[in-house]
């Protein structure tokens, strides 16, 4: 029985019961406005990286802008959904502060400097920006 059929019927298995797989399924934007269900290989984390088994994923305004090709110089295909909650499944070389099994959240970081008055008040939308949104990166937070 496949995991997909369990999920479709509303039945889920505990993490320990799930078989190990080397691929995952994702909705991919192959070109502006065009979605496709694809299967991709699960990558090993590189040095300084962790791989997270995603348990929940948010889709936000920047994902919509990606679907609608509103950002300059976007390349496709892309998989939307960069705001996730999950558990660390594997750590790469040199990772010492994160552990396998640890629950983490990953959010959007759009280049805010983190030091200006707006950032210190938590008003990131009015923050002084030092880097371009084209150089987006994600940051993980412990929960």
QUINOR-V769329 format. One record per backbone hydrogen bond with DSSP energy under -1.0 kcal/mol. NH is the residue of the N-H (numbers start at 1). CO is the residue of the C=O. E is the energy in kcal/mol with one decimal. If there is no record, write none. Layout:
# QUINOR-V769329
nh=<NH | NH>
co=<CO | CO>
e=<E | E>
This chain:
# QUINOR-V769329
nh=<6 | 7 | 8 | 9 | 10 | 11 | 17 | 24 | 26 | 28 | 29 | 30 | 33 | 34 | 36 | 38 | 40 | 42 | 48 | 49 | 51 | 53 | 55 | 56 | 58 | 64 | 65 | 66 | 67 | 68 | 69 | 70 | 78 | 84 | 85 | 86 | 87 | 88 | 89 | 90 | 92 | 95 | 101 | 102 | 104 | 105 | 106 | 107 | 113 | 120 | 121 | 122 | 123 | 124 | 126 | 127 | 130 | 135 | 137 | 141 | 143>
co=<2 | 3 | 4 | 5 | 7 | 6 | 14 | 40 | 38 | 36 | 78 | 34 | 67 | 31 | 28 | 26 | 24 | 22 | 93 | 46 | 90 | 87 | 85 | 85 | 83 | 60 | 61 | 62 | 63 | 64 | 66 | 65 | 29 | 106 | 56 | 104 | 53 | 102 | 51 | 51 | 49 | 92 | 88 | 99 | 86 | 141 | 84 | 139 | 128 | 116 | 117 | 119 | 118 | 122 | 123 | 124 | 111 | 132 | 109 | 105 | 103>
e=<-1.5 | -2.7 | -2.9 | -1.5 | -1.9 | -2.6 | -1.1 | -2.5 | -2.3 | -3.2 | -3.7 | -1.9 | -1.4 | -2.8 | -2.2 | -2.9 | -3.0 | -2.5 | -2.4 | -2.2 | -3.0 | -3.0 | -3.1 | -1.9 | -3.5 | -1.8 | -2.4 | -1.5 | -2.4 | -2.2 | -1.4 | -3.2 | -1.8 | -1.3 | -2.4 | -2.3 | -1.6 | -2.5 | -3.2 | -1.4 | -2.9 | -1.7 | -3.5 | -1.9 | -2.8 | -1.9 | -3.0 | -1.7 | -1.3 | -2.4 | -1.3 | -1.4 | -2.8 | -1.0 | -1.5 | -1.3 | -1.8 | -2.3 | -1.4 | -2.6 | -1.3>
